[in-house]
Amino acid sequence: MSTNSPEGLRSLLDAVASGQVSPDSALLSLKDLSFEKVGNFAHVDHHRALRTGFPEVIWGPGKTPEQIAKIMMAMRDRSNTIMATRIEPDVFLEIQTLLPEVRYYDRARICALCETAIPKRLGTVTILTAGTADLPVAEEAAVTVELAGFGVDRLWDVGVAGIHRLLAQREVIDRAQVLIVVAGMEGALPSVVGGLADCPVIAVPTSVGYGASFGGVSALLGMLNSCASGIGVVNIDNGFGAAMLACQILRGWEKS
């Protein structure tokens, strides 16, 4: 019985109370309540989903394929969805030799292990990009949202260099619940969208641009200095962080 969600933990306690599960069996289920040591390189936080609503996610860079696979194996009995970010294709191929069932989202550079169907949750995140070059970051956000169980509307290549492309999609913006806006260069798109939208806007600066964009710093500063209200800004190329924030906003509505 999984205890990494409020429902699972409650079911276990109910089963103990009714006599269906012995205290000793429950103790075994709870022995790794806070974390589990994996080899000599990781401590897996099994109950992050219980505390925050979403399970721990594996940061790929700096870890060997074997380490990533072992962490996934440690998590697989306690989480329906396990994901690792920033996984390059050659790293995925090595992980796949150890975990043949792992799935790869190449544009998003995400590996995922889904033991069962992902439960669908109420709410949709609308994701916009200024240009096609921003797609890797946008897809990281989109796949993360989908693996969390929420819906995604994608709207690519609607930057301010041809603003009529954005204005032609005004209905998409009007019906959005949460918007993630991904842009490089000068990072102007979130300001424009923020002046049109009546929902939270999460701006993601990307490292796309010529030399004076300073690897995304220009876009980051432009978004932080936006005159449009209601915009939150995450770090450069952080599609994952934007997705998690959007999902937490939607989860807040679930509670109300």
C-alpha positions as a printed NumPy array, in Angstrom:
array([[  0.   ,   0.   ,   0.   ],
       [  1.53 ,   3.314,  -1.076],
       [  1.882,   5.908,   1.68 ],
       [  3.304,   8.787,  -0.33 ],
       [ -0.045,  10.561,  -0.714],
       [ -2.607,  11.745,   1.861],
       [ -5.126,   9.247,   0.497],
       [ -2.679,   6.343,   0.728],
       [ -1.6  ,   7.173,   4.259],
       [ -5.201,   7.598,   5.372],
       [ -6.131,   4.246,   3.825],
       [ -3.28 ,   2.56 ,   5.682],
       [ -4.338,   4.066,   9.015],
       [ -7.967,   3.072,   8.375],
       [ -6.829,  -0.48 ,   7.581],
       [ -4.88 ,  -0.672,  10.852],
       [ -7.866,   0.71 ,  12.784],
       [-10.203,  -1.867,  11.241],
       [ -7.788,  -4.751,  11.812],
       [ -7.209,  -5.447,   8.125],
       [ -3.522,  -4.562,   8.451],
       [ -1.369,  -5.452,  11.441],
       [  0.692,  -2.786,  13.214],
       [  3.863,  -4.652,  12.195],
       [  2.882,  -4.544,   8.515],
       [  2.064,  -0.868,   8.806],
       [  5.446,  -0.265,  10.42 ],
       [  7.137,  -1.833,   7.405],
       [  5.184,   0.459,   5.101],
       [  6.221,   3.49 ,   7.128],
       [  9.84 ,   2.588,   7.856],
       [ 11.084,   4.942,   5.142],
       [  8.58 ,   7.639,   6.064],
       [ 10.935,  10.572,   5.532],
       [ 13.598,   9.332,   3.12 ],
       [ 15.472,   6.292,   1.869],
       [ 19.2  ,   6.02 ,   1.316],
       [ 20.175,   4.895,  -2.192],
       [ 23.744,   3.663,  -2.434],
       [ 26.208,   6.212,  -1.132],
       [ 25.014,   9.035,  -3.4  ],
       [ 21.343,   9.883,  -2.725],
       [ 18.566,  10.129,  -0.153],
       [ 15.177,   9.787,  -1.841],
       [ 12.431,  11.945,  -0.341],
       [  9.462,   9.572,  -0.588],
       [  6.988,  11.832,   1.165],
       [  7.532,  15.013,  -0.789],
       [  4.226,  14.425,  -2.554],
       [  2.53 ,  14.115,   0.837],
       [  3.944,  17.487,   1.918],
       [  3.892,  19.479,  -1.316],
       [  1.487,  17.697,  -3.654],
       [  4.119,  16.449,  -6.117],
       [  6.809,  13.768,  -5.846],
       [ 10.523,  14.433,  -5.913],
       [ 11.957,  15.014,  -9.385],
       [ 15.463,  13.907, -10.368],
       [ 17.88 ,  16.524, -11.687],
       [ 19.855,  14.702, -14.377],
       [ 23.078,  16.686, -14.951],
       [ 25.93 ,  15.635, -12.68 ],
       [ 24.509,  12.159, -12.116],
       [ 25.583,   9.009, -13.945],
       [ 22.962,   7.011, -15.875],
       [ 23.343,   4.216, -13.307],
       [ 22.663,   6.607, -10.425],
       [ 19.565,   7.989, -12.144],
       [ 18.276,   4.477, -12.822],
       [ 18.85 ,   3.37 ,  -9.214],
       [ 16.998,   6.414,  -7.862],
       [ 14.098,   5.673, -10.211],
       [ 14.05 ,   2.051,  -9.046],
       [ 13.932,   3.172,  -5.404],
       [ 10.963,   5.425,  -6.164],
       [  8.942,   3.127,  -8.389],
       [  7.019,   1.329,  -5.612],
       [  6.037,   4.598,  -3.949],
       [  5.147,   6.926,  -6.802],
       [  2.973,   6.528,  -9.876],
       [  5.068,   8.995, -11.853],
       [  8.839,   9.39 , -11.649],
       [ 10.645,  11.909, -13.792],
       [ 14.197,  13.052, -14.415],
       [ 14.976,  16.358, -16.144],
       [ 17.732,  17.505, -18.51 ],
       [ 18.478,  14.022, -19.785],
       [ 20.464,  13.963, -23.019],
       [ 19.702,  11.257, -25.618],
       [ 22.891,   9.265, -24.967],
       [ 22.2  ,   9.273, -21.226],
       [ 18.648,   8.055, -21.853],
       [ 19.916,   5.126, -23.912],
       [ 22.102,   4.024, -21.   ],
       [ 19.231,   4.409, -18.522],
       [ 17.01 ,   2.373, -20.845],
       [ 19.381,  -0.593, -20.683],
       [ 18.737,  -0.718, -16.925],
       [ 15.059,   0.323, -17.058],
       [ 13.599,  -0.783, -20.414],
       [ 10.157,   0.637, -19.581],
       [ 11.389,   4.204, -19.114],
       [  9.93 ,   6.734, -21.539],
       [ 11.817,   9.594, -23.162],
       [ 10.453,  12.987, -24.239],
       [ 13.279,  14.075, -26.501],
       [ 12.347,  17.724, -27.057],
       [ 11.757,  18.259, -23.338],
       [ 14.799,  16.136, -22.376],
       [ 12.731,  14.349, -19.737],
       [ 12.8  ,  10.682, -18.741],
       [  9.676,   9.339, -17.062],
       [  8.629,   6.096, -15.479],
       [  4.864,   5.76 , -15.13 ],
       [  3.767,   2.58 , -13.383],
       [  0.056,   3.289, -13.905],
       [ -2.06 ,   5.742, -15.843],
       [ -1.505,   9.313, -14.651],
       [ -4.572,  10.507, -12.705],
       [ -6.213,  13.435, -14.472],
       [ -6.697,  16.616, -12.463],
       [ -8.906,  19.612, -13.099],
       [ -7.218,  22.54 , -14.773],
       [ -5.178,  23.456, -17.832],
       [ -1.95 ,  25.397, -18.26 ],
       [ -1.571,  27.445, -21.432],
       [  2.025,  27.755, -22.643],
       [  3.209,  30.32 , -25.193],
       [  6.596,  30.743, -26.831],
       [  8.01 ,  33.793, -28.547],
       [  9.885,  31.688, -31.086],
       [ 10.605,  28.147, -32.211],
       [ 14.042,  28.281, -30.562],
       [ 12.295,  28.504, -27.178],
       [ 10.585,  25.134, -27.65 ],
       [ 12.977,  22.964, -25.589],
       [ 12.278,  25.044, -22.475],
       [  8.561,  25.255, -23.268],
       [  8.3  ,  21.514, -23.807],
       [ 10.056,  20.889, -20.499],
       [  7.261,  22.9  , -18.911],
       [  4.529,  21.226, -20.96 ],
       [  5.626,  17.647, -20.275],
       [  6.081,  18.402, -16.576],
       [  2.513,  19.74 , -16.377],
       [  1.172,  16.681, -18.216],
       [  3.057,  14.269, -15.96 ],
       [  1.548,  16.104, -12.988],
       [ -1.887,  15.271, -14.378],
       [ -3.033,  18.657, -15.687],
       [ -3.954,  19.611, -19.239],
       [ -1.785,  21.713, -21.547],
       [ -2.631,  24.107, -24.37 ],
       [  0.395,  24.85 , -26.576],
       [  0.775,  28.045, -28.582],
       [  4.154,  28.281, -30.269],
       [  5.957,  31.066, -32.162],
       [  3.765,  34.063, -31.345],
       [  6.458,  36.582, -30.414],
       [  6.338,  40.365, -30.592],
       [  8.304,  40.503, -33.867],
       [  4.978,  39.62 , -35.515],
       [  2.494,  40.581, -32.859],
       [ -0.489,  39.91 , -35.13 ],
       [  0.25 ,  36.192, -34.588],
       [ -0.416,  36.669, -30.878],
       [ -3.464,  38.871, -31.299],
       [ -4.996,  36.296, -33.625],
       [ -4.998,  33.923, -30.637],
       [ -6.766,  36.274, -28.245],
       [ -9.448,  33.672, -27.479],
       [ -6.779,  31.259, -26.226],
       [ -5.477,  33.899, -23.822],
       [ -8.966,  34.863, -22.699],
       [ -9.876,  31.313, -21.658],
       [ -6.534,  30.503, -20.008],
       [ -6.447,  29.617, -16.301],
       [ -2.683,  29.967, -15.901],
       [ -0.227,  31.163, -18.56 ],
       [  3.436,  30.263, -18.95 ],
       [  5.154,  32.604, -21.402],
       [  8.581,  31.559, -22.678],
       [ 10.814,  34.063, -24.477],
       [ 14.442,  34.909, -25.158],
       [ 16.052,  37.94 , -26.851],
       [ 14.671,  41.025, -25.014],
       [ 11.937,  39.005, -23.252],
       [  9.051,  41.308, -24.208],
       [  6.316,  38.732, -24.778],
       [  5.247,  38.247, -21.124],
       [  4.666,  42.003, -20.764],
       [  2.375,  42.013, -23.785],
       [  0.515,  38.92 , -22.612],
       [  0.298,  40.32 , -19.088],
       [ -1.511,  43.351, -20.478],
       [ -4.132,  41.097, -22.09 ],
       [ -4.667,  38.282, -19.585],
       [ -6.865,  38.125, -16.468],
       [ -5.032,  35.117, -14.995],
       [ -1.583,  34.515, -13.452],
       [  1.295,  34.849, -15.936],
       [  4.549,  32.993, -15.311],
       [  7.421,  34.347, -17.388],
       [ 10.345,  32.131, -18.388],
       [ 13.434,  33.82 , -19.844],
       [ 15.489,  31.648, -22.176],
       [ 19.142,  31.806, -23.162],
       [ 18.136,  32.354, -26.801],
       [ 19.608,  35.486, -28.393],
       [ 22.677,  37.256, -29.735],
       [ 25.671,  38.297, -27.629],
       [ 24.133,  41.242, -25.803],
       [ 21.359,  39.002, -24.528],
       [ 24.035,  37.611, -22.171],
       [ 22.702,  34.065, -22.179],
       [ 19.202,  35.076, -21.106],
       [ 20.108,  37.787, -18.588],
       [ 18.601,  40.51 , -20.796],
       [ 15.325,  38.601, -21.058],
       [ 15.35 ,  37.942, -17.301],
       [ 15.842,  41.62 , -16.456],
       [ 13.223,  42.687, -19.009],
       [ 10.67 ,  40.353, -17.441],
       [ 11.538,  41.435, -13.895],
       [ 11.079,  45.056, -14.963],
       [  7.767,  44.468, -16.733],
       [  5.194,  47.219, -16.29 ],
       [  2.383,  44.659, -16.64 ],
       [  1.016,  43.502, -13.283],
       [  0.411,  39.919, -12.243],
       [  3.621,  38.495, -13.713],
       [  5.921,  36.134, -11.834],
       [  9.376,  35.33 , -13.217],
       [ 11.41 ,  32.134, -12.834],
       [ 15.064,  31.566, -13.594],
       [ 16.635,  31.37 , -17.049],
       [ 15.577,  28.246, -19.005],
       [ 13.645,  26.954, -15.981],
       [ 10.646,  25.423, -17.723],
       [ 10.344,  22.839, -14.959],
       [ 10.1  ,  25.479, -12.229],
       [  7.463,  27.394, -14.159],
       [  5.423,  24.211, -14.582],
       [  5.579,  23.409, -10.874],
       [  4.411,  26.913,  -9.973],
       [  1.53 ,  26.687, -12.461],
       [  0.497,  23.309, -11.052],
       [  0.553,  24.632,  -7.501],
       [ -1.718,  27.491,  -8.566],
       [ -4.179,  24.983, -10.036],
       [ -3.924,  22.801,  -6.921],
       [ -4.834,  25.816,  -4.822],
       [ -8.071,  26.088,  -6.754],
       [ -8.74 ,  22.382,  -6.12 ],
       [ -8.71 ,  23.078,  -2.383],
       [-11.249,  25.898,  -2.593]])
